[in-house]
Amino acid sequence: MTMNNEFYTIISEEVAYRVEAEGDRMILRDPALDPVRQASQIWELLDMGISALVVAPVDADSLADVLTEARDRGKGHCGRYRYRR
C-alpha cells in the first residue's frame, strides 16, 4: 500500500531476497495509497511482460478490471480477491 509502512518494507525485503535467490528480478511499485495510481502501475507492469504479480490492494474493488486482465494474461491470482466475469 505504501512503503512508508514498516510492515510493507519488511515484506518487500523478504520477497526480494527470495526472488533474487532464484535468479529472478523483483519490480516494486508504491501506489502511495492511491487506487488509481495502483491500477495504472499494474497496467504498466503487465505491458512490461512480467511473469508474476503480487498485489497488496489499496482498494480491491478498484482493481477488478486490471486483475481480471492479469488473470487473462496468465498471471493467475491468489488470496481473497478473485475477480470473475
GUGU-694270 format. One record per residue: residue number from 1; x negated, z negated, y negated of N, C-alpha, C in turn; residue in three letters. Coordinates in nm, 4 decimals, always signed. Example, Ala and Ser with C-alpha at 12.3 -4.5 7.8 and 13.67 -1.06 7.14 Angstrom:
NODE   nr       n_X       n_Z       n_Y      ca_X      ca_Z      ca_Y       c_X       c_Z       c_Y  rest
NODE    1   -1.3190   -0.7800   +0.5690   -1.2300   -0.7800   +0.4500   -1.3200   -0.7800   +0.3300   ala
NODE    2   -1.2850   -0.7080   +0.2250   -1.3670   -0.7140   +0.1060   -1.2900   -0.7870   -0.0030   ser
REM end
This chain:
NODE   nr       n_X       n_Z       n_Y      ca_X      ca_Z      ca_Y       c_X       c_Z       c_Y  rest
NODE    1   -0.0817   +0.0000   +0.1192   +0.0000   +0.0000   +0.0000   -0.0866   +0.0000   -0.1264   met
NODE    2   -0.1816   -0.0916   -0.1331   -0.2766   -0.0907   -0.2436   -0.4046   -0.1579   -0.1977   thr
NODE    3   -0.5145   -0.1018   -0.2337   -0.6416   -0.1584   -0.1918   -0.6776   -0.2810   -0.2744   met
NODE    4   -0.5911   -0.3237   -0.3657   -0.6102   -0.4483   -0.4381   -0.5724   -0.5675   -0.3503   asn
NODE    5   -0.5076   -0.5412   -0.2379   -0.4658   -0.6445   -0.1441   -0.5749   -0.6585   -0.0376   asn
NODE    6   -0.6309   -0.7778   -0.0256   -0.7416   -0.8005   +0.0673   -0.7043   -0.7651   +0.2117   glu
NODE    7   -0.5788   -0.7854   +0.2498   -0.5336   -0.7526   +0.3848   -0.5607   -0.6056   +0.4159   phe
NODE    8   -0.5214   -0.5163   +0.3262   -0.5396   -0.3737   +0.3488   -0.6867   -0.3330   +0.3443   tyr
NODE    9   -0.7651   -0.4028   +0.2650   -0.9087   -0.3756   +0.2605   -0.9724   -0.4093   +0.3945   thr
NODE   10   -0.9375   -0.5235   +0.4505   -0.9933   -0.5649   +0.5799   -0.9478   -0.4702   +0.6898   ile
NODE   11   -0.8210   -0.4365   +0.6932   -0.7691   -0.3435   +0.7941   -0.8416   -0.2096   +0.7824   ile
NODE   12   -0.8568   -0.1609   +0.6609   -0.9236   -0.0331   +0.6376   -1.0667   -0.0354   +0.6891   ser
NODE   13   -1.1389   -0.1427   +0.6619   -1.2768   -0.1539   +0.7080   -1.2848   -0.1529   +0.8607   glu
NODE   14   -1.1951   -0.2238   +0.9260   -1.1965   -0.2299   +1.0723   -1.1603   -0.0951   +1.1348   glu
NODE   15   -1.0613   -0.0289   +1.0781   -1.0232   +0.1037   +1.1289   -1.1385   +0.2014   +1.1071   val
NODE   16   -1.1982   +0.1988   +0.9892   -1.3104   +0.2887   +0.9597   -1.4254   +0.2651   +1.0573   ala
NODE   17   -1.4535   +0.1405   +1.0890   -1.5603   +0.1092   +1.1836   -1.5338   +0.1757   +1.3177   tyr
NODE   18   -1.4112   +0.1633   +1.3673   -1.3774   +0.2199   +1.4981   -1.3764   +0.3730   +1.4946   arg
NODE   19   -1.3208   +0.4287   +1.3896   -1.3156   +0.5745   +1.3754   -1.4570   +0.6321   +1.3744   val
NODE   20   -1.5438   +0.5727   +1.2948   -1.6811   +0.6215   +1.2845   -1.7578   +0.6003   +1.4151   glu
NODE   21   -1.7280   +0.4930   +1.4879   -1.7917   +0.4684   +1.6170   -1.7578   +0.5786   +1.7179   ala
NODE   22   -1.6423   +0.6423   +1.6986   -1.6002   +0.7524   +1.7850   -1.6515   +0.8875   +1.7360   glu
NODE   23   -1.7272   +0.8844   +1.6252   -1.7833   +1.0079   +1.5719   -1.6873   +1.0854   +1.4829   gly
NODE   24   -1.5803   +1.0202   +1.4408   -1.4831   +1.0853   +1.3541   -1.4997   +1.0363   +1.2115   asp
NODE   25   -1.4170   +1.0880   +1.1225   -1.4245   +1.0537   +0.9800   -1.2874   +1.0071   +0.9334   arg
NODE   26   -1.2845   +0.8995   +0.8567   -1.1585   +0.8489   +0.8027   -1.1467   +0.8899   +0.6565   met
NODE   27   -1.0289   +0.9363   +0.6199   -0.9985   +0.9708   +0.4812   -0.8948   +0.8708   +0.4341   ile
NODE   28   -0.9260   +0.7954   +0.3319   -0.8381   +0.6897   +0.2823   -0.7788   +0.7290   +0.1478   leu
NODE   29   -0.6515   +0.7031   +0.1327   -0.5836   +0.7245   +0.0047   -0.5120   +0.5956   -0.0344   arg
NODE   30   -0.5152   +0.5617   -0.1612   -0.4493   +0.4421   -0.2139   -0.3337   +0.4867   -0.3039   asp
NODE   31   -0.2087   +0.4661   -0.2603   -0.0958   +0.5089   -0.3425   -0.0665   +0.4161   -0.4597   pro
NODE   32   -0.1342   +0.3017   -0.4664   -0.1160   +0.2065   -0.5769   +0.0312   +0.1695   -0.5960   ala
NODE   33   +0.0998   +0.1480   -0.4828   +0.2403   +0.1064   -0.4802   +0.3372   +0.2105   -0.5374   leu
NODE   34   +0.2952   +0.3345   -0.5436   +0.3784   +0.4425   -0.5969   +0.4251   +0.5314   -0.4811   asp
NODE   35   +0.5537   +0.5259   -0.4439   +0.6012   +0.6041   -0.3295   +0.5912   +0.7551   -0.3497   pro
NODE   36   +0.6072   +0.8031   -0.4707   +0.5939   +0.9466   -0.4976   +0.4486   +0.9894   -0.4783   val
NODE   37   +0.3587   +0.9091   -0.5296   +0.2160   +0.9372   -0.5122   +0.1784   +0.9353   -0.3638   arg
NODE   38   +0.2337   +0.8389   -0.2884   +0.2022   +0.8302   -0.1468   +0.2486   +0.9546   -0.0712   gln
NODE   39   +0.3688   +0.9996   -0.0986   +0.4187   +1.1213   -0.0332   +0.3296   +1.2396   -0.0670   ala
NODE   40   +0.2899   +1.2514   -0.1923   +0.2021   +1.3600   -0.2347   +0.0671   +1.3524   -0.1623   ser
NODE   41   +0.0138   +1.2346   -0.1482   -0.1135   +1.2176   -0.0786   -0.1022   +1.2579   +0.0686   gln
NODE   42   +0.0101   +1.2242   +0.1313   +0.0292   +1.2607   +0.2718   +0.0406   +1.4116   +0.2863   ile
NODE   43   +0.1155   +1.4770   +0.1959   +0.1237   +1.6240   +0.1995   -0.0166   +1.6838   +0.1892   trp
NODE   44   -0.0974   +1.6310   +0.0983   -0.2341   +1.6796   +0.0787   -0.3157   +1.6643   +0.2074   glu
NODE   45   -0.3037   +1.5493   +0.2731   -0.3769   +1.5266   +0.3979   -0.3320   +1.6231   +0.5073   leu
NODE   46   -0.2033   +1.6457   +0.5157   -0.1522   +1.7412   +0.6147   -0.2074   +1.8805   +0.5889   leu
NODE   47   -0.2117   +1.9197   +0.4612   -0.2650   +2.0515   +0.4258   -0.4141   +2.0627   +0.4545   asp
NODE   48   -0.4843   +1.9484   +0.4581   -0.6268   +1.9475   +0.4913   -0.6494   +1.9677   +0.6412   met
NODE   49   -0.5422   +1.9522   +0.7193   -0.5550   +1.9714   +0.8631   -0.5991   +1.8478   +0.9391   gly
NODE   50   -0.5633   +1.7312   +0.8903   -0.6025   +1.6075   +0.9589   -0.5557   +1.6083   +1.1042   ile
NODE   51   -0.6234   +1.5299   +1.1863   -0.5861   +1.5232   +1.3277   -0.5007   +1.4013   +1.3595   ser
NODE   52   -0.4971   +1.3035   +1.2718   -0.4141   +1.1839   +1.2920   -0.3757   +1.1277   +1.1558   ala
NODE   53   -0.2657   +1.0544   +1.1540   -0.2164   +0.9967   +1.0289   -0.1725   +0.8541   +1.0534   leu
NODE   54   -0.2232   +0.7619   +0.9724   -0.1825   +0.6217   +0.9758   -0.1303   +0.5889   +0.8370   val
NODE   55   -0.0096   +0.5322   +0.8317   +0.0540   +0.5062   +0.7025   +0.1072   +0.3632   +0.6972   val
NODE   56   +0.0796   +0.2954   +0.5866   +0.1463   +0.1702   +0.5518   +0.2387   +0.2072   +0.4367   ala
NODE   57   +0.3670   +0.2320   +0.4656   +0.4557   +0.2881   +0.3632   +0.4861   +0.1940   +0.2470   pro
NODE   58   +0.4799   +0.2497   +0.1282   +0.5252   +0.1781   +0.0095   +0.6769   +0.1652   +0.0173   val
NODE   59   +0.7445   +0.2756   +0.0498   +0.8894   +0.2804   +0.0662   +0.9175   +0.3808   +0.1777   asp
NODE   60   +0.9456   +0.3297   +0.2963   +0.9595   +0.4156   +0.4145   +1.0651   +0.5238   +0.3950   ala
NODE   61   +1.1747   +0.4917   +0.3298   +1.2804   +0.5915   +0.3114   +1.2333   +0.7108   +0.2300   asp
NODE   62   +1.1433   +0.6879   +0.1352   +1.0965   +0.7978   +0.0504   +0.9996   +0.8897   +0.1253   ser
NODE   63   +0.9548   +0.8489   +0.2428   +0.8588   +0.9291   +0.3197   +0.9237   +1.0081   +0.4322   leu
NODE   64   +1.0537   +1.0045   +0.4413   +1.1228   +1.0694   +0.5534   +1.0818   +1.2157   +0.5698   ala
NODE   65   +1.0846   +1.2924   +0.4638   +1.0537   +1.4354   +0.4738   +0.9096   +1.4609   +0.5159   asp
NODE   66   +0.8152   +1.3931   +0.4531   +0.6751   +1.4185   +0.4835   +0.6382   +1.3667   +0.6227   val
NODE   67   +0.6971   +1.2563   +0.6659   +0.6670   +1.2066   +0.8002   +0.7315   +1.2933   +0.9078   leu
NODE   68   +0.8461   +1.3502   +0.8762   +0.9070   +1.4456   +0.9688   +0.8167   +1.5680   +0.9826   thr
NODE   69   +0.7638   +1.6154   +0.8709   +0.6716   +1.7287   +0.8741   +0.5455   +1.6935   +0.9528   glu
NODE   70   +0.4939   +1.5724   +0.9342   +0.3757   +1.5299   +1.0096   +0.4045   +1.5322   +1.1592   ala
NODE   71   +0.5201   +1.4825   +1.1967   +0.5595   +1.4846   +1.3381   +0.5707   +1.6276   +1.3883   arg
NODE   72   +0.6326   +1.7139   +1.3081   +0.6497   +1.8532   +1.3482   +0.5158   +1.9264   +1.3605   asp
NODE   73   +0.4160   +1.8815   +1.2872   +0.2824   +1.9415   +1.2965   +0.1998   +1.8786   +1.4083   arg
NODE   74   +0.2631   +1.7905   +1.4847   +0.1955   +1.7313   +1.5994   +0.1128   +1.6085   +1.5697   gly
NODE   75   +0.1374   +1.5446   +1.4571   +0.0612   +1.4244   +1.4231   +0.1217   +1.3001   +1.4871   lys
NODE   76   +0.2419   +1.3149   +1.5463   +0.3052   +1.2021   +1.6145   +0.3438   +1.0914   +1.5194   gly
NODE   77   +0.3872   +0.9847   +1.5760   +0.4227   +0.8682   +1.4969   +0.4238   +0.7459   +1.5860   his
NODE   78   +0.4083   +0.6332   +1.5252   +0.4028   +0.5074   +1.5975   +0.4587   +0.3999   +1.5059   cys
NODE   79   +0.5141   +0.2971   +1.5623   +0.5633   +0.1870   +1.4811   +0.7120   +0.1936   +1.4611   gly
NODE   80   +0.7592   +0.1228   +1.3644   +0.9026   +0.1081   +1.3492   +0.9687   +0.2197   +1.2710   arg
NODE   81   +0.8934   +0.2999   +1.1973   +0.9525   +0.4054   +1.1164   +0.9501   +0.5365   +1.1927   tyr
NODE   82   +1.0640   +0.5784   +1.2408   +1.0742   +0.7038   +1.3144   +1.1836   +0.7879   +1.2503   arg
NODE   83   +1.1467   +0.9089   +1.2148   +1.2409   +0.9966   +1.1484   +1.2801   +1.1103   +1.2391   tyr
NODE   84   +1.4075   +1.1269   +1.2549   +1.4582   +1.2375   +1.3366   +1.5626   +1.3115   +1.2553   arg
NODE   85   +1.5663   +1.4406   +1.2752   +1.6686   +1.5210   +1.2062   +1.7482   +1.5957   +1.3065   arg
REM end
